[in-house]
């Protein structure tokens, strides 16, 4: 039977999930579409699998056995890898999604979910992480900031910034439009491709992370400024 998606390069995914039935069913589906899946049942196995396999994308359940939950593991993984992390969970409250994003996750999908949608998200995150989508290859310079979209590298005063894929894409979108106010919806659309896939506070969380990495004072930011009731802008005259 012909795949419902066009063929692409094989992707490697680590899926940390303690429910064997769910894990094996999803792994079977993903593998039938060319995704190589490594399963792990708890945080210790998950960390070891990620460090060993160096996957393109990490799927991570929030509720894990053994004393270390998915949110804690997510924070630990984010210190070790820039690979996109997708939280997979039954929790659907906005506060839970914000906690996942604040812990370093790039995306959040709630059970029950469509396997087809999850596959599409995995592929989208992998393409984005590989620099195969987003703005055309170029270098944006905004004051002491330099953003190279070809190598997906950013620096401040010549010092490299350790950004996640989502953070880089967000900064690149703002840098390309430096000095212009961008609404949350516009930023979601530019970074993710669909405003329906995110919620306003997700952008707020990522902006907060970017400010921390830029050394910005959240009360009086020099780079990433908030336009109350509208959105954000990257100051064009930063020095």
N, C-alpha and C positions, 0 to 999 in steps of 0.2 A: 504494500500500500504506500502511496506517495505521501511524504511528510507534509504536514500542514504549514510548515515553515520552510523557506529556502535553505538549502544546505550551507553551512558555514564551517569554519575551522572548529575542530574538536575543542571543547572547553573542559576545564577541570574544576570540579566543585567539591568542597568539603561540607557535608551536611551533619550538623550536631543535633541529634534528636533521640530521646530515650524511648519513644514509642516505636518498637520494631515494625509494627504493621504499617504505620504511616510512613516511616522512613523507607521501607522496602518498596512500598507501592509508588512513592514519589521517585525513588531512585530508578525503578524500572521504567517509569514514564520518561524521565530525563535521559536515561541511557538509550531509549528507543529513538531519541532525537539527537544522538551524537554527543551527549554530555557525559563525561567520565565522572562518576560520583564515588567519593570515599565517605563511608558512614562512620560516625563516632557517637557513643552513647552518653558520654558525660563530658565535663569540662576538661578533665585531664587528657582523655582520649582526643578531644577536639583540638586542644592546643598542640599536642604532639602531631596530629594529622596535618594541621595547617603548616607547621614548621617543616614537616617532612615533604608534603606534596606541593607546597607553594601554589595553591589553587588560584584560578582566575576570579572566583567568587566564593564567599563563605555564606552558607545558610545556617542560621543559629536560632534554635528554639529558646524561648525565655525560661521555661520551667525545666530545669535539669536536676537530676539526683546528685547526691554526694556532697551537698553543702555549698557548692559553687553554682549560682544560677547563671542564666545566659547573659544578663546585664553585666555581671562581674567579669565573665569570660570575655565579653565584647570589649570592655575597657582594657583588659590584659592583651587581647589580640591587637587592638589598635596601636598599642605601644610597640608591637613586633612587626606589623605588616600594614601596607597601604591598600591591600586588596579590598574591594567592595564587600561590605557586610550587610546582609539582608536578615533582619530579625523576623522569625516565623513564630507566631504566637496566637493563642486564643484570646488574649487581652485586647480589647478594642477601645478602651477609654483614651482620650487625647493625652491625658497625663502619662499613661504608659508609653505611648508613642514618643512623647517628648523625652522621657527618661532614656529610651533606647537611642534616640538621636544624640542626646547629650553624652551618652556613653561611647559614642563614636560610630554608631551604625549609619549606613548610607540610605537604607530603605527599611520599610516596615510593612509586612503583609499579614493580614489577620485570617486565622482559621475560622470556618472552612473557606478555602480559596480555590480558584481555578488553577489546575496544573498548567494549563496553556498560558494563563497570565503570568504565572511564576516563571515559566520558561522564557517568555518574552522579556520579563524584567532582568533575568539572569543575563540574557544575551545583550540587552541594552547596557547594563552595568559593565559587562566585559568589554564591549566596544568602546564605551566611554573611557574606561581605565586604560585601554590600549591606544587611546588617542585617535580612534577611527571615526569619531563623531565630534560635533562641536564646531567652534569657529575655525576658519581657515588658518593654516599654519602661518604664524607671524609673531612678532615680539611687540608687546605693549609696554611702554614706559610711562609711568605716572609718578612724577617726582622721583623719590628714591626706590620706587617699586619697579621691578622688571618681571614681566610675565611672558614666557616663551611657550606658545601653544603647540609648537612642533614637538618639543621634548617634555611638555607638561611640567615645566620647572618654573618656580617663582622665587625671587630673591628680594630682600630688603637691605639697602645699603651694601649690596654685594654678598650678603649672607643668605644661604639657601633657606627657604621656608619648608617645613615638614607639613605638607597639606595632604588631606585625603583627596580622592578623585573628585568628590562632590564639592569640597571646599575650593579646589583649584578651578573647576568649571564655573563656580559662582564668582570667584574673583576675576576670572578672565572675562566673563560676561559684563561685569561692572567696569572693568578696565577698558574694554572696548567702547564703553559709553560713559567714560569718565566725565564727571560734571553734570550728568543728566540723572534726574530722579527716576528710579525704576520701581514700579509697584511689585508687591510680593508675587502677584499673579504673573507678571511679565518675567520675573526671575525664575519662577517655577517652570514656565513654558520654555525659557531659553536653556535652562540647565537640564531639565528632565524630559522635555518634549511634550508634556501633557499636564495642564493645570489641574486635571481631575485626579491625578495620582498623588497629590500632596495636600497639605493643609498649611494655613498661614504660619503657624508657629514653627513649622519645620525650618522655614527660611530664617526666622528669628534665632533659632538655636545655632544654625550654621554661621550666621553673621556673628553671633557671640563668640564662637570658636575662632573665626577669622580675626576678630578684634584681639583676642588673647594672643594669637600667634604673631600679630603685627605689633603687639605691645601698645595697643590703643587703650586709652582711658574710656570706659563705657559711658561715663558721665559727660566727658568732653572729648569725643573722638577726633583725631586728626585726619584719619583716612576714611573710615567707613561711617558716614554720617546718617542719622535717622531723620527723616522728614515726617514728623508726626501725622498720623492719619493717612499717609500716602505710601511710603516705602523707604528705600535706601539709595544713597549715591556714594560713589567713590570720588573724593574731592580731587579735582583736576589740578589744584594748585599746591599739593602737598610738597613739603620740602624737608 
